Amino acid sequence: MEFDVDALTELVADFCRARDIYTRSRCRVVYKLEKAFEIIDRIGPDRRWKTIASRRSGSDFPSSNNGMRGTTVERIVYDLSLIEWANDNSRRAASSWYLSHTVVSAAHWARFSHAIRAARKHGLGWMIPANKDVLIVPRPSLRRLEDRPNVLHNDNGQMAVEWSDGSGYYFLRGTRFSENLYTKIIKGELSLNQASLLENADQRSIALSYMTFDQLVHRSAAELLNVGVKGTALYRLPLPRRIQRDRVHGYGGYDYFIHMRDASHPEREFIEWVDPRVAVRRDAELCQAQAFGITLDEWLSITQEG
């Protein structure tokens, strides 16, 4: 993401002037939250900002209070950055308590300020009022699930949160992964047993969902239960005990999936995980219909017509 540094700086300065907190201060851009935390920890906060909520300016107040999009993932980025900064500097959480009161979210102030609303459109993420410095932190590049904008995700080898210096965080479906583990998952290099050893239950579930047909059938002892009239194959996968414990009670020690090939492009194959309550009926086409959200008769009529 590219930012208009001059526009950001001037708009934040306008915000500060309107609230009489610009004197003895300068605005400067810092391209990463953790770096801004280091600066304010070293030189201290500007305590005039404690009363920022009571310093509203009528000339800067917008006529409407429109909701801001993307605030959930920005909060996740802030929390992660604060944790990383504290861990890297061997600080106890209590030593950085003031940051939660000092860091000013652009998404929040965009509801009350024309200047910050405009600055946010130019990429402003946060303002951090340090002593004699208003630190301006642009948002990192954020990648999310297409249909769920509040869920950080990218499985194309890119970080879901990426700062301008190339650092950031890897996420799959809202769960954070180390670079090494993320790479193994998206490249299909993680075995079922290796996935079962992961400490985090969400990571275990996601790692399992990314396993390839070859991994599941030839390297994990999946059992073929049924092949439907259209060629859909239903498999039952015995699960390691640790992954069994992640499942809803009563589903047993198995997961179920269907395997399909594209009729027009047989080299393309697809795996779809199936609700065990449907899969236990051992009907591959019923599972396929359920995956599409239609009845079995509707699915069979479509295949017959196709």
KENURO-718477 format. One record per residue (C-alpha): x, z, y; residue number from 0; residue in one letter. Coordinates in pm, 1 decimal, decimal comma, m for minus. Each point is the difference from the previous one (the first is absolute). Last residue first. Example, Ala and Ser with C-alpha at 12.3 -4.5 7.8 and 13.67 -1.06 7.14 Angstrom:
BEGIN
+----------+----------+----------+-----+---------+
!        u !        w !        v ! num ! residuo !
+----------+----------+----------+-----+---------+
!   1367,0 !    714,0 !   m106,0 !   1 !       S !
!   m137,0 !     66,0 !   m344,0 !   0 !       A !
+----------+----------+----------+-----+---------+
//
This chain:
BEGIN
+----------+----------+----------+-----+---------+
!        u !        w !        v ! num ! residuo !
+----------+----------+----------+-----+---------+
!  m2560,0 !  m1737,5 !  m3207,6 ! 305 !       G !
!   m370,7 !     14,0 !    m91,8 ! 304 !       E !
!     69,4 !    203,3 !   m313,3 ! 303 !       Q !
!    241,6 !    225,5 !    186,2 ! 302 !       T !
!   m253,6 !     64,4 !    273,7 ! 301 !       I !
!   m275,1 !     70,6 !   m252,2 ! 300 !       S !
!    226,6 !    244,3 !   m182,0 ! 299 !       L !
!     74,1 !    194,5 !    320,2 ! 298 !       W !
!   m365,4 !     22,1 !    101,2 ! 297 !       E !
!    m97,8 !    112,3 !   m351,5 ! 296 !       D !
!    275,5 !    265,1 !      3,9 ! 295 !       L !
!   m124,2 !    135,8 !    330,5 ! 294 !       T !
!    199,6 !    m27,5 !    322,9 ! 293 !       I !
!    259,2 !    214,0 !    181,6 ! 292 !       G !
!    291,6 !   m235,9 !    m69,1 ! 291 !       F !
!    188,3 !    267,1 !   m198,0 ! 290 !       A !
!   m323,8 !     88,4 !   m180,1 ! 289 !       Q !
!    m37,6 !   m361,6 !   m109,3 ! 288 !       A !
!    355,9 !     m1,1 !   m135,4 ! 287 !       Q !
!    m63,0 !    324,6 !   m188,7 ! 286 !       C !
!   m315,7 !   m147,9 !   m151,9 ! 285 !       L !
!    206,3 !   m306,6 !    m92,3 ! 284 !       E !
!    255,2 !    215,0 !   m185,7 ! 283 !       A !
!   m258,1 !    194,5 !   m201,6 ! 282 !       D !
!    156,5 !    302,6 !   m169,6 ! 281 !       R !
!   m280,3 !    241,2 !     99,3 ! 280 !       R !
!    275,1 !    251,0 !     83,2 ! 279 !       V !
!     94,2 !   m228,6 !    290,6 ! 278 !       A !
!   m309,4 !     82,9 !    205,0 ! 277 !       V !
!     53,8 !    377,3 !     20,4 ! 276 !       R !
!    376,1 !    m68,3 !     13,1 ! 275 !       P !
!    m44,7 !   m180,1 !    337,5 ! 274 !       D !
!    225,9 !   m305,2 !    m23,5 ! 273 !       V !
!    339,5 !    m90,8 !    144,1 ! 272 !       W !
!     34,3 !   m370,2 !     78,6 ! 271 !       E !
!    300,2 !   m208,2 !   m103,3 ! 270 !       I !
!     38,6 !   m363,8 !    100,8 ! 269 !       F !
!    188,8 !   m298,1 !   m134,1 ! 268 !       E !
!    105,8 !   m324,1 !    163,6 ! 267 !       R !
!    183,3 !   m240,0 !   m232,1 ! 266 !       E !
!   m338,1 !   m122,8 !   m121,9 ! 265 !       P !
!    m72,6 !   m164,0 !    338,0 ! 264 !       H !
!   m347,7 !   m156,1 !    m14,9 ! 263 !       S !
!   m135,9 !    259,7 !   m242,9 ! 262 !       A !
!    175,6 !    287,5 !    183,3 ! 261 !       D !
!    106,6 !    245,0 !   m269,8 ! 260 !       R !
!   m158,0 !    337,5 !    m63,9 ! 259 !       M !
!    103,3 !    347,7 !   m118,0 ! 258 !       H !
!   m235,1 !    295,7 !     m0,2 ! 257 !       I !
!    107,0 !    361,5 !     37,2 ! 256 !       F !
!    m72,6 !    336,3 !   m156,3 ! 255 !       Y !
!    164,7 !    339,2 !     42,8 ! 254 !       D !
!     27,3 !    243,2 !   m287,7 ! 253 !       Y !
!     43,5 !    367,1 !    m86,0 ! 252 !       G !
!   m363,2 !     96,6 !     28,9 ! 251 !       G !
!   m239,5 !    m68,1 !    284,8 ! 250 !       Y !
!   m150,3 !    349,3 !    m30,2 ! 249 !       G !
!    173,0 !    155,2 !    299,6 ! 248 !       H !
!     75,1 !   m253,8 !    271,9 ! 247 !       V !
!    356,6 !   m125,0 !    m33,5 ! 246 !       R !
!    316,6 !    152,4 !    142,9 ! 245 !       D !
!     51,2 !    216,3 !   m311,5 ! 244 !       R !
!     24,9 !   m313,3 !   m212,3 ! 243 !       Q !
!    286,8 !   m111,4 !    222,7 ! 242 !       I !
!    206,7 !    302,3 !   m106,4 ! 241 !       R !
!    m99,1 !    m39,3 !   m364,0 ! 240 !       R !
!    126,8 !   m357,4 !    m24,3 ! 239 !       P !
!   m285,7 !   m251,0 !    m10,4 ! 238 !       L !
!   m125,3 !   m219,3 !   m282,1 ! 237 !       P !
!   m107,0 !   m337,0 !    146,8 ! 236 !       L !
!   m318,8 !   m165,7 !   m123,3 ! 235 !       R !
!    m25,6 !   m374,7 !     50,5 ! 234 !       Y !
!   m286,0 !   m241,1 !     75,1 ! 233 !       L !
!     70,5 !   m374,1 !     m7,0 ! 232 !       A !
!   m198,7 !   m251,0 !    206,6 ! 231 !       T !
!      1,6 !   m332,5 !   m184,0 ! 230 !       G !
!   m334,0 !   m132,8 !    117,5 ! 229 !       K !
!   m183,1 !    109,8 !   m314,3 ! 228 !       V !
!    157,2 !    346,3 !     22,9 ! 227 !       G !
!    304,8 !    135,8 !   m182,2 ! 226 !       V !
!    m29,0 !    360,2 !   m116,1 ! 225 !       N !
!    197,7 !    317,6 !    m66,0 ! 224 !       L !
!    365,6 !   m104,9 !     37,1 ! 223 !       L !
!    217,9 !    313,1 !    m17,8 ! 222 !       E !
!    263,9 !     80,3 !    263,5 ! 221 !       A !
!    330,9 !    106,2 !   m155,9 ! 220 !       A !
!    193,7 !     53,5 !    324,0 ! 219 !       S !
!    277,9 !   m259,7 !    m11,9 ! 218 !       R !
!   m179,3 !   m310,0 !   m129,2 ! 217 !       H !
!   m346,1 !     59,6 !    139,4 ! 216 !       V !
!     39,4 !    199,2 !    320,5 ! 215 !       L !
!    345,0 !   m120,2 !    102,6 ! 214 !       Q !
!    m79,1 !   m363,2 !    m80,2 ! 213 !       D !
!   m329,8 !     20,2 !    189,2 ! 212 !       F !
!    183,8 !    131,1 !    305,2 ! 211 !       T !
!     m6,2 !    355,9 !    133,4 ! 210 !       M !
!   m122,8 !     36,0 !    357,5 ! 209 !       Y !
!   m298,5 !    223,1 !    m85,2 ! 208 !       S !
!    226,3 !    242,4 !   m188,5 ! 207 !       L !
!    224,2 !     47,6 !    303,6 ! 206 !       A !
!   m307,7 !     71,5 !    211,3 ! 205 !       I !
!   m126,1 !    268,8 !   m237,2 ! 204 !       S !
!    339,1 !    167,5 !    m34,9 ! 203 !       R !
!     58,5 !     m9,4 !    376,6 ! 202 !       Q !
!   m337,0 !    164,3 !     57,9 ! 201 !       D !
!     85,8 !    270,3 !   m255,9 ! 200 !       A !
!    333,2 !     82,0 !    170,4 ! 199 !       N !
!    276,5 !    131,8 !   m226,3 ! 198 !       E !
!     83,5 !   m334,5 !   m161,9 ! 197 !       L !
!     73,0 !     40,3 !   m371,8 ! 196 !       L !
!   m306,0 !   m197,7 !   m110,4 ! 195 !       S !
!    126,7 !   m306,8 !    186,0 ! 194 !       A !
!    324,4 !     12,7 !   m197,3 ! 193 !       Q !
!   m198,5 !     17,3 !   m324,3 ! 192 !       N !
!   m209,4 !   m300,2 !    102,8 ! 191 !       L !
!    310,7 !   m198,7 !     89,3 ! 190 !       S !
!    108,0 !    m81,7 !    355,8 ! 189 !       L !
!    167,9 !   m335,2 !     64,8 ! 188 !       E !
!   m311,0 !   m193,5 !    102,2 ! 187 !       G !
!    156,4 !   m129,6 !    321,5 ! 186 !       K !
!   m261,6 !    177,1 !    216,3 ! 185 !       I !
!     59,9 !    328,6 !   m179,3 ! 184 !       I !
!    380,3 !    m11,9 !    m14,6 ! 183 !       K !
!     20,2 !    m84,5 !    370,7 ! 182 !       T !
!   m228,3 !    289,0 !     99,3 ! 181 !       Y !
!    203,9 !    242,6 !   m211,5 ! 180 !       L !
!    326,6 !    m98,5 !    169,7 ! 179 !       N !
!   m146,6 !    m12,9 !    349,3 ! 178 !       E !
!   m155,7 !    345,1 !    m36,9 ! 177 !       S !
!   m376,3 !     m4,8 !    m24,2 ! 176 !       F !
!   m283,2 !    107,4 !    233,1 ! 175 !       R !
!   m362,2 !    m15,3 !   m108,4 ! 174 !       T !
!   m264,3 !   m174,5 !    212,0 ! 173 !       G !
!    m60,5 !   m287,5 !   m236,2 ! 172 !       R !
!    372,3 !    m66,4 !    m48,8 ! 171 !       L !
!    226,7 !    127,0 !    274,1 ! 170 !       F !
!    366,1 !    m48,9 !     93,1 ! 169 !       Y !
!    129,4 !    178,7 !    309,5 ! 168 !       Y !
!    213,9 !    m98,2 !    298,2 ! 167 !       G !
!    338,0 !   m121,6 !    117,3 ! 166 !       S !
!     63,7 !   m350,5 !    133,3 ! 165 !       G !
!    112,0 !    106,4 !    349,1 ! 164 !       D !
!   m335,7 !   m114,8 !    144,3 ! 163 !       S !
!   m187,1 !    250,9 !   m214,1 ! 162 !       W !
!   m180,2 !   m104,5 !   m317,5 ! 161 !       E !
!   m296,8 !    176,0 !   m159,8 ! 160 !       V !
!   m147,8 !   m188,5 !   m298,1 ! 159 !       A !
!    353,8 !    m96,0 !    m97,8 ! 158 !       M !
!     26,0 !   m350,5 !   m139,8 ! 157 !       Q !
!     53,0 !   m113,0 !   m360,0 ! 156 !       G !
!   m331,0 !   m179,9 !    m35,0 ! 155 !       N !
!   m195,9 !    304,6 !   m116,9 ! 154 !       D !
!   m102,9 !    130,1 !    341,1 ! 153 !       N !
!   m228,3 !    292,8 !     71,6 ! 152 !       H !
!   m100,7 !    258,2 !    259,4 ! 151 !       L !
!   m370,3 !     86,1 !    m27,8 ! 150 !       V !
!   m197,3 !     41,8 !    324,2 ! 149 !       N !
!    m69,3 !   m372,4 !     30,5 ! 148 !       P !
!   m180,8 !    m13,2 !   m336,0 ! 147 !       R !
!   m116,8 !   m356,0 !    m80,3 ! 146 !       D !
!    337,3 !   m166,1 !     54,2 ! 145 !       E !
!    206,2 !    293,2 !   m129,7 ! 144 !       L !
!    252,1 !     96,7 !    263,6 ! 143 !       R !
!    326,2 !   m102,1 !    169,4 ! 142 !       R !
!    115,4 !    181,0 !    313,9 ! 141 !       L !
!    284,0 !   m124,9 !    219,8 ! 140 !       S !
!    125,7 !    301,9 !    190,9 ! 139 !       P !
!   m185,8 !    122,7 !    307,5 ! 138 !       R !
!    201,1 !     20,6 !    320,8 ! 137 !       P !
!    150,8 !    335,8 !    104,3 ! 136 !       V !
!     22,7 !     75,4 !    373,8 ! 135 !       I !
!    207,4 !    307,9 !     84,1 ! 134 !       L !
!    m95,4 !    151,2 !    333,7 ! 133 !       V !
!    330,8 !    146,3 !    114,7 ! 132 !       D !
!     90,0 !    274,6 !    249,3 ! 131 !       K !
!    m50,2 !    267,2 !   m274,4 ! 130 !       N !
!   m175,6 !   m178,4 !   m284,7 ! 129 !       A !
!   m352,6 !   m134,4 !     18,1 ! 128 !       P !
!    m57,0 !   m187,7 !   m327,8 ! 127 !       I !
!   m236,3 !   m296,1 !     33,1 ! 126 !       M !
!   m127,1 !   m167,2 !   m317,3 ! 125 !       W !
!   m103,5 !   m335,0 !   m148,2 ! 124 !       G !
!     22,6 !   m256,0 !    278,0 ! 123 !       L !
!    m20,9 !   m358,2 !   m129,3 ! 122 !       G !
!   m104,2 !   m210,4 !    303,0 ! 121 !       H !
!   m367,5 !     63,5 !    m79,3 ! 120 !       K !
!     90,0 !    369,7 !      2,6 ! 119 !       R !
!    134,7 !    m39,8 !    351,0 ! 118 !       A !
!   m334,3 !   m138,9 !    119,5 ! 117 !       A !
!   m188,4 !    297,2 !   m142,4 ! 116 !       R !
!    272,3 !    225,0 !    140,2 ! 115 !       I !
!    m51,3 !   m133,4 !    352,4 ! 114 !       A !
!   m379,6 !      3,6 !    m12,4 ! 113 !       H !
!      7,5 !    364,3 !   m109,9 ! 112 !       S !
!   m248,1 !    221,9 !   m182,4 ! 111 !       F !
!    m60,6 !   m168,1 !   m336,2 ! 110 !       R !
!    351,4 !   m148,0 !     m1,4 ! 109 !       A !
!    120,6 !    360,2 !     13,5 ! 108 !       W !
!    m75,5 !     61,8 !   m367,5 ! 107 !       H !
!    140,0 !   m328,8 !   m132,1 ! 106 !       A !
!    307,3 !     46,9 !    220,2 ! 105 !       A !
!     74,4 !    325,3 !   m181,4 ! 104 !       S !
!    191,5 !    260,4 !    199,7 ! 103 !       V !
!    275,0 !    190,9 !   m179,5 ! 102 !       V !
!     31,8 !    343,4 !    160,5 ! 101 !       T !
!   m239,2 !    225,5 !   m189,1 ! 100 !       H !
!    102,2 !   m107,9 !   m351,4 !  99 !       S !
!    358,3 !     m5,6 !    124,2 !  98 !       L !
!    m18,9 !    370,7 !     87,2 !  97 !       Y !
!      5,0 !    104,2 !   m365,9 !  96 !       W !
!    346,4 !   m144,6 !    m56,5 !  95 !       S !
!    179,3 !    318,8 !   m104,4 !  94 !       S !
!   m296,9 !    113,9 !   m208,3 !  93 !       A !
!     44,5 !   m286,4 !   m245,7 !  92 !       A !
!    347,9 !    126,6 !    m91,3 !  91 !       R !
!    272,4 !   m236,2 !    108,6 !  90 !       R !
!    252,2 !   m161,1 !   m230,9 !  89 !       S !
!     47,8 !   m285,9 !    249,5 !  88 !       N !
!    m99,3 !   m271,2 !   m242,2 !  87 !       D !
!   m293,2 !    207,7 !   m122,5 !  86 !       N !
!   m138,2 !     64,9 !    349,1 !  85 !       A !
!     36,2 !   m365,8 !    100,3 !  84 !       W !
!   m159,3 !   m121,1 !   m322,7 !  83 !       E !
!   m292,8 !    240,2 !     37,3 !  82 !       I !
!    m56,5 !   m100,7 !    363,0 !  81 !       L !
!     19,0 !   m368,9 !    m87,2 !  80 !       S !
!   m244,1 !     40,0 !   m286,2 !  79 !       L !
!   m251,9 !    182,3 !    219,8 !  78 !       D !
!     27,5 !   m262,6 !    277,2 !  77 !       Y !
!    m37,1 !   m289,8 !   m243,3 !  76 !       V !
!   m305,2 !    161,7 !   m160,8 !  75 !       I !
!   m152,7 !     52,9 !    346,5 !  74 !       R !
!     58,2 !   m367,5 !     73,8 !  73 !       E !
!   m171,2 !    m85,4 !   m329,0 !  72 !       V !
!   m311,8 !    191,4 !    104,5 !  71 !       T !
!     m4,8 !   m130,7 !    359,1 !  70 !       T !
!    m24,5 !   m362,3 !   m106,1 !  69 !       G !
!   m298,9 !    m86,8 !    214,5 !  68 !       R !
!    m82,2 !    178,1 !    326,8 !  67 !       M !
!   m360,3 !     79,3 !     84,2 !  66 !       G !
!   m120,7 !   m115,5 !    340,8 !  65 !       N !
!    m49,7 !    259,2 !    272,7 !  64 !       N !
!   m136,9 !   m216,2 !    277,7 !  63 !       S !
!     54,2 !    m12,5 !    377,5 !  62 !       S !
!    369,6 !     78,3 !    m29,8 !  61 !       P !
!    160,6 !    289,9 !    197,8 !  60 !       F !
!    310,0 !   m101,5 !    192,7 !  59 !       D !
!   m140,6 !     26,7 !    353,5 !  58 !       S !
!   m183,9 !    318,4 !    m93,1 !  57 !       G !
!    324,1 !    165,1 !   m100,9 !  56 !       S !
!     10,5 !    259,1 !   m274,1 !  55 !       R !
!    243,8 !    285,1 !     47,0 !  54 !       R !
!   m192,6 !    259,7 !   m202,0 !  53 !       S !
!     95,7 !   m154,6 !   m334,0 !  52 !       A !
!    364,4 !    m26,9 !    110,8 !  51 !       I !
!     29,5 !    376,6 !     48,0 !  50 !       T !
!    275,4 !     48,8 !   m258,6 !  49 !       K !
!    155,4 !   m319,1 !    136,5 !  48 !       W !
!    167,2 !    197,7 !    279,3 !  47 !       R !
!    214,4 !    162,3 !   m271,3 !  46 !       R !
!    227,6 !   m301,5 !    m26,4 !  45 !       D !
!    147,5 !     57,6 !   m345,5 !  44 !       P !
!    354,1 !    100,4 !    m98,9 !  43 !       G !
!    337,7 !   m171,9 !     37,6 !  42 !       I !
!    123,9 !     m1,1 !   m361,8 !  41 !       R !
!   m328,5 !     25,8 !   m187,1 !  40 !       D !
!   m147,9 !   m255,1 !    238,9 !  39 !       I !
!    276,7 !   m246,1 !    m83,0 !  38 !       I !
!     m4,1 !     51,3 !   m376,2 !  37 !       E !
!   m377,8 !    m36,7 !    m11,4 !  36 !       F !
!     29,5 !   m329,7 !    189,1 !  35 !       A !
!    244,4 !   m124,9 !   m262,3 !  34 !       K !
!   m245,6 !     99,1 !   m275,1 !  33 !       E !
!   m280,1 !   m184,0 !    177,8 !  32 !       L !
!    183,9 !   m332,7 !      9,5 !  31 !       K !
!     55,5 !   m264,7 !    267,6 !  30 !       Y !
!     68,7 !    222,9 !    298,6 !  29 !       V !
!   m118,0 !   m157,1 !    326,9 !  28 !       V !
!     73,3 !    166,1 !    333,2 !  27 !       R !
!   m214,6 !    147,5 !    271,4 !  26 !       C !
!    163,5 !    211,7 !    271,4 !  25 !       R !
!    m86,7 !    344,5 !    123,3 !  24 !       S !
!     75,5 !    216,1 !    304,2 !  23 !       R !
!   m345,6 !    m80,6 !    141,5 !  22 !       T !
!   m217,7 !   m183,9 !   m252,3 !  21 !       Y !
!   m237,3 !    284,4 !    m81,5 !  20 !       I !
!   m251,2 !    m44,8 !    283,3 !  19 !       D !
!   m285,3 !   m111,8 !   m224,0 !  18 !       R !
!    m37,8 !   m349,6 !    144,2 !  17 !       A !
!    378,2 !    m26,6 !     12,6 !  16 !       R !
!     28,1 !     70,9 !   m374,6 !  15 !       C !
!   m250,8 !   m268,0 !   m102,4 !  14 !       F !
!    162,0 !   m249,3 !    237,4 !  13 !       D !
!    340,2 !     79,1 !   m157,9 !  12 !       A !
!   m152,1 !    m63,8 !   m344,2 !  11 !       V !
!   m122,7 !   m338,0 !    125,1 !  10 !       L !
!    336,2 !    m87,6 !    155,3 !   9 !       E !
!    201,2 !     83,5 !   m312,5 !   8 !       T !
!   m232,7 !   m182,4 !   m238,6 !   7 !       L !
!     m7,3 !   m312,4 !    218,2 !   6 !       A !
!    378,6 !     m7,3 !     29,8 !   5 !       D !
!     48,2 !     50,5 !   m374,0 !   4 !       V !
!   m239,7 !   m275,4 !   m104,2 !   3 !       D !
!     15,9 !     63,5 !   m371,9 !   2 !       F !
!     68,0 !   m224,2 !   m297,2 !   1 !       E !
!   m127,3 !     88,6 !   m347,0 !   0 !       M !
+----------+----------+----------+-----+---------+
//
